[in-house]
């Protein structure tokens, strides 16, 4: 299975969209993601189970599949129990029904004797899944880490997914270019799908300019896909980076309109489900008459708006300002019953959804 376009890694599902599988899948869809990488195992243990033991991965995989987004699993391996780790990977791949699998190989595989561990792990994994798409996620510059058994892992991988993290710097184009050049010089070569920095670490954080340069460089290098680490950190600490990645057009994909325009478009569709899809689950909607909170109550308000206040209305966005988490917008609307409304709204944007919607109406 080939990967194309933009994607994200997920570490802990419970930290993403409050652990709501449908909300994660909707956010991935709005962001233009073609794939999401979900941690399903850590060593010989299952991962992303809730305290009661319920598997959080399967519902997320199903939600992503319903939106035609590929769901890949990933596992961090240590090499102390390679057969146990391989058996766990096999179990979780079967349980979760993922589209592909990523092996995360880091410092533990720089220790002596890990070449044999790599062979044992891969022999068992590939015996169970000879045709499964498998990617290797490891260091960006093999010249810095010659101890890693690159040959053993790459021989039985379909993709190379280097971790091109430019922490403490802001030169993603240079680092990605060097990464590709170094891997082109070693054998075997596998198609590269790089993972970039979309997180905050101490006083450093990736910038919107960084991620845009990373994606552009990936396309300039004719790479079919790219993704980022890590969903929860990016959404929580640097939403402006998430927004930049979301709006970046991969291979001519349409640029998402600003959420202010998305809101007006949704109003003009008169599709209440589409409108509510822009709201956070705990959104508060304040208007001249009353305050309502939560999706069910907001649904009732829109039903009243379209059936009683403005029948078959047409909304026109007359202006908007703001970025990141706040939009100020003005609009006009008229309906078949002749009533006209002028709106002056403030949209608080929480994780690309409307969290607070303050509306002041003048009815003529």
C-alpha positions in Angstrom: 0.0 0.0 0.0 1.5 3.3 -1.1 1.4 6.4 1.1 0.7 9.7 -0.5 0.1 13.2 1.0 0.2 14.4 4.6 -0.1 12.5 7.9 0.4 12.6 11.6 1.8 10.3 14.3 -0.4 9.7 17.4 1.3 8.6 20.6 -1.5 8.5 23.2 -5.0 8.5 21.9 -6.5 9.7 25.1 -4.5 13.0 24.7 -6.0 13.6 21.2 -9.4 15.3 20.9 -10.2 14.0 24.5 -9.8 10.5 23.2 -12.8 10.7 20.9 -12.2 8.5 17.9 -14.8 10.3 15.7 -13.4 13.7 16.6 -9.9 12.6 15.8 -11.0 11.2 12.4 -13.0 14.4 11.7 -9.9 16.6 12.5 -7.7 14.4 10.3 -10.2 14.8 7.5 -10.4 18.6 7.8 -6.6 18.8 8.0 -6.3 16.9 4.7 -4.5 14.0 6.2 -4.3 10.9 4.0 -2.8 8.7 6.8 -2.5 8.6 10.6 0.1 6.5 12.5 -1.2 5.1 15.8 0.9 3.5 18.5 -0.4 0.0 19.0 2.4 -1.7 20.9 5.4 -0.8 23.1 7.9 -3.7 23.1 6.0 -6.8 24.0 3.0 -5.0 25.4 -0.2 -3.7 23.9 -0.5 0.1 23.8 -3.4 2.6 23.8 -5.7 0.6 26.1 -7.8 2.5 28.6 -7.5 1.7 32.4 -10.2 -1.0 32.1 -8.3 -2.7 29.3 -10.5 -1.5 26.5 -8.7 -1.2 23.2 -8.8 2.4 22.0 -7.2 1.7 18.6 -9.9 -0.4 16.9 -12.6 2.3 17.1 -10.1 4.9 15.8 -9.1 2.7 12.9 -12.7 2.2 12.0 -13.5 5.9 12.2 -10.5 6.8 9.9 -11.5 4.1 7.4 -15.0 5.5 7.2 -13.4 8.7 6.0 -11.0 7.0 3.5 -8.0 7.8 5.7 -5.3 5.1 6.0 -4.7 4.0 9.6 -1.2 2.5 10.3 0.0 1.0 13.5 3.4 1.6 15.0 5.5 -0.2 17.7 8.6 0.9 19.6 11.0 -2.0 19.9 13.9 -2.6 22.3 15.5 -5.8 21.1 15.7 -7.6 24.4 12.9 -9.9 23.5 12.7 -9.8 19.7 10.4 -12.8 19.4 8.0 -11.5 22.1 8.0 -8.1 20.4 7.3 -9.6 17.0 4.5 -11.8 18.4 2.9 -8.7 20.0 3.1 -6.8 16.7 1.4 -9.7 14.9 -1.3 -9.9 17.5 -2.0 -6.2 17.5 -1.9 -5.9 13.7 -4.5 -8.6 13.5 -6.6 -7.1 16.3 -6.6 -3.5 15.0 -6.8 -4.3 11.2 -4.3 -1.5 10.4 -3.4 -0.8 6.8 0.4 -0.8 7.4 2.9 -1.0 10.1 5.9 1.1 11.3 8.8 -0.1 13.4 10.3 2.5 15.6 14.0 1.8 16.1 16.1 4.1 18.3 18.9 4.1 20.9 18.4 0.5 22.1 19.4 -0.8 18.7 22.8 0.9 18.9 23.8 -1.6 21.6 26.1 -4.5 20.7 24.4 -7.7 19.4 21.3 -6.0 18.1 21.8 -7.2 14.5 20.8 -10.7 15.5 17.8 -9.3 17.4 16.7 -7.4 14.3 16.9 -10.5 12.2 14.8 -12.6 14.7 12.2 -9.9 15.0 11.9 -9.4 11.2 11.9 -13.1 10.4 8.9 -13.6 12.7 7.0 -10.5 11.6 7.5 -11.1 7.9 6.6 -14.8 8.1 3.2 -13.7 9.5 2.8 -10.7 7.1 4.8 -11.1 3.9 2.7 -8.6 2.0 2.0 -6.0 4.7 3.4 -2.5 4.0 6.1 -1.9 6.6 8.1 1.2 7.3 11.2 1.8 9.4 11.2 4.9 11.6 14.6 5.8 12.9 17.3 8.4 12.9 17.6 11.1 10.1 21.3 10.8 9.4 22.7 7.2 9.2 26.2 8.6 9.3 25.6 9.7 12.9 24.3 6.2 14.0 26.4 3.5 12.2 25.6 1.0 15.0 22.0 0.7 13.9 21.5 -2.4 11.8 20.2 -0.4 8.8 20.7 -3.2 6.3 18.7 -5.8 8.2 15.8 -3.4 8.8 15.7 -1.8 5.4 15.9 -5.1 3.5 12.6 -6.1 4.9 10.9 -2.8 4.9 8.9 -1.2 2.1 9.5 2.4 3.2 12.1 4.4 5.1 10.5 6.9 7.5 13.4 8.9 9.0 12.7 11.2 11.9 13.9 14.5 10.5 13.6 16.5 13.7 15.2 19.9 13.5 15.0 20.6 17.3 17.0 23.7 18.4 17.2 24.8 14.8 14.9 26.1 12.0 16.5 24.6 8.9 14.1 21.7 7.9 14.9 22.0 4.1 18.7 21.5 4.7 18.2 18.7 7.1 15.7 16.8 4.9 17.9 17.2 1.8 20.9 15.9 3.7 18.8 13.0 5.1 17.7 11.9 1.6 21.2 12.2 0.2 22.7 10.0 3.0 20.1 7.3 2.6 20.5 7.3 -1.2 24.2 6.5 -0.6 23.6 3.3 1.4 22.2 -0.1 0.4 19.3 -1.0 0.2 17.5 2.2 -0.7 13.8 2.4 0.1 11.4 5.1 -0.8 11.6 7.9 1.8 8.6 9.2 3.7 10.0 11.6 6.3 8.6 12.6 9.6 9.0 16.2 10.5 8.9 18.2 13.8 5.4 19.5 14.8 5.9 19.8 18.5 7.2 22.0 21.3 10.3 20.9 23.3 11.3 23.1 26.2 11.9 26.6 25.0 12.0 25.5 21.4 9.1 24.8 19.1 8.5 24.2 15.4 7.2 27.3 13.5 4.6 27.6 10.8 7.4 28.6 8.4 9.4 25.4 9.4 6.6 23.0 8.5 5.7 24.7 5.3 9.4 24.5 4.2 9.6 20.9 5.2 6.5 20.0 3.1 7.7 22.0 0.1 11.1 20.4 0.3 9.5 16.9 0.5 7.6 17.6 -2.7 10.6 19.2 -4.4 12.5 16.0 -3.7 9.7 14.0 -5.3 8.8 12.2 -2.1 5.3 10.8 -2.2 4.3 11.6 1.4 5.4 13.2 4.6 4.1 13.2 8.2 4.7 14.8 11.5 5.4 14.0 15.2 3.2 14.5 17.2 -0.6 15.1 17.1 -1.4 15.9 20.8 1.6 18.1 21.3 1.0 20.1 18.2 -2.7 20.6 18.8 -2.2 21.6 22.4 0.9 23.8 22.3 1.3 25.1 18.7 -2.1 25.2 16.9 -0.8 27.6 14.4 1.6 24.9 13.2 -1.4 22.5 12.9 -3.3 25.1 10.9 -0.3 25.6 8.5 0.0 21.9 7.9 -3.7 21.6 7.3 -3.8 24.4 4.8 -0.7 23.2 2.9 -1.8 21.9 -0.6 -0.1 18.6 -1.2 0.1 17.8 -4.9 -2.5 20.3 -5.9 -5.0 19.4 -3.1 -7.3 22.3 -2.6 -6.4 24.7 0.2 -8.9 24.6 3.1 -10.7 28.0 3.4 -10.4 29.9 6.7 -12.7 28.6 9.4 -14.7 31.9 9.1 -15.5 31.1 5.5 -16.1 27.5 6.4 -18.7 28.7 8.9 -20.5 30.9 6.4 -20.4 28.1 3.8 -21.9 25.7 6.4 -24.7 28.2 7.2 -25.5 28.6 3.5 -25.7 24.8 3.1 -28.5 24.9 5.7 -27.1 21.5 6.8 -27.2 21.6 10.5 -24.9 18.5 10.8 -22.3 20.3 8.7 -22.6 23.4 10.9 -22.4 21.4 14.1 -19.3 19.7 12.7 -17.4 23.0 13.2 -18.3 23.2 16.9 -16.2 21.7 19.7 -18.3 19.3 21.8 -18.5 21.7 24.8 -19.1 24.8 22.7 -21.0 27.7 24.2 -23.3 29.7 21.8 -24.3 33.2 23.1 -26.9 35.2 21.3 -29.2 38.1 22.2 -31.9 35.9 23.5 -30.1 33.3 25.5 -26.9 31.2 26.1 -26.8 27.5 25.1 -24.1 25.0 25.7 -23.3 21.7 24.1 -24.1 20.2 20.6 -27.7 19.1 21.4 -28.7 22.6 22.6 -27.0 24.4 19.7 -28.8 22.0 17.3 -32.1 23.2 18.7 -31.1 26.8 18.2 -30.2 26.3 14.6 -33.4 24.4 13.9 -35.3 27.4 15.2 -33.2 29.8 13.2 -33.9 28.0 9.9 -37.5 27.1 10.5 -38.9 30.2 12.2 -36.5 33.2 12.2 -35.0 33.1 8.7 -36.5 30.6 6.2 -34.1 29.5 3.4 -31.6 32.3 4.4 -28.6 33.4 2.4 -25.5 34.5 4.4 -22.8 36.8 3.1 -19.4 37.2 4.8 -18.7 40.9 4.8 -15.4 40.8 6.5 -13.2 39.0 9.0 -10.0 39.5 10.9 -7.8 37.4 13.3 -5.8 34.3 13.1 -4.7 31.3 15.2 -7.4 30.8 17.9 -9.7 33.8 17.3 -11.7 35.2 14.3 -13.8 38.3 14.3 -16.3 38.4 11.4 -19.2 40.4 10.1 -22.0 39.0 7.9 -25.5 39.7 6.7 -28.3 37.3 6.0 -31.8 37.5 4.5 -34.6 35.0 4.3 -37.8 34.3 2.3 -39.8 35.9 5.1 -38.2 39.2 4.4 -36.3 39.4 7.7 -32.8 40.6 7.6 -30.0 40.1 10.2 -26.6 41.7 10.6 -24.1 39.7 12.5 -20.9 40.7 14.4 -19.4 37.6 15.8 -16.3 36.4 17.6 -15.4 32.8 16.9 -13.0 31.2 19.4 -11.3 28.4 17.5 -10.5 25.4 19.7 -8.6 22.7 17.7 -10.0 24.1 14.5 -13.5 24.1 15.8 -15.7 26.9 17.1 -15.5 26.8 20.9 -17.3 30.1 21.7 -19.6 32.0 19.4 -20.7 35.4 20.6 -23.4 36.8 18.4 -25.1 40.3 18.5 -28.1 40.7 16.3 -29.9 43.7 14.9 -33.2 42.6 13.4 -34.8 45.0 10.8 
